[in-house]
Amino acid sequence: MENSNSDWICPSCGAANHGRFCVNCGHEMPETVVTPEPVVASAAAEEAAATQPQPEPAAQPVYEQPQPVYTQPQESGIKAGLGLAIACLACGVMSINMAFCYGFGWPFSIAGLILAGKARAAGHTTKMVPAGRICSIVGLVLSIIVTLIWVVVLIAAIANS
């Protein structure tokens, strides 16, 4: 007997099948096949079946591809604003150095103070931000002092000539 073409009842779910696997649950056809018995319908049984609501056939389970959930990675306290903190510290150090070059450290001081505020707002937690802020303030004060000294020297030079 060839099992792949005969009708059989699935032992797992009880569904009638024609083929090697159950159409309802996917169970493989067993070696011993239970064939469904033919049903002789009477006229009264047909009328009763017509008046009763018919149950809907069991739907096949539908495989849905899982949708990936992408989230933005959360930055840790050290990585958040790290570039801003480094730039703040670099501008603070440059403002001190440039303060002694005719007092031209004030642009770096202002940039360092702005970057310090942005790095702190981004949540950077290392000590680079306060160090850059302090260096920027010191560079700004030195720039003002050196500029005032140069103004006094120029006025004195003009007055003596």
QUIRA-V998413 format. One record per backbone hydrogen bond with DSSP energy under -1.0 kcal/mol. CO is the residue of the C=O (numbers start at 1). NH is the residue of the N-H. Records with the same first field share a line. If there is no record, write none. Layout:
CO->NH + NH
This chain:
8->17
10->14
15->10
17->8
20->29
22->26
27->22
34->9
42->46
43->47
44->48
45->49
46->50
47->51
48->52
76->80
77->125
79->82
81->85
82->86
83->87
84->88
85->89
86->90
87->91
88->92
89->93
90->94
91->95
92->96
93->97
94->98
95->99
98->101
101->104
105->109
106->110
107->111
108->112
109->113
110->114
111->115
112->116
113->117
114->118
115->119
116->120
117->121
118->122
119->124
127->131
128->132
129->133
130->134
131->135
132->136
133->137
134->138
135->139
136->140
137->141
138->142
139->143
140->144
141->145
142->146
143->147
144->148
145->149
146->150
147->151
148->152
149->153
150->154
151->155
152->156
153->157
154->158
155->159
156->160
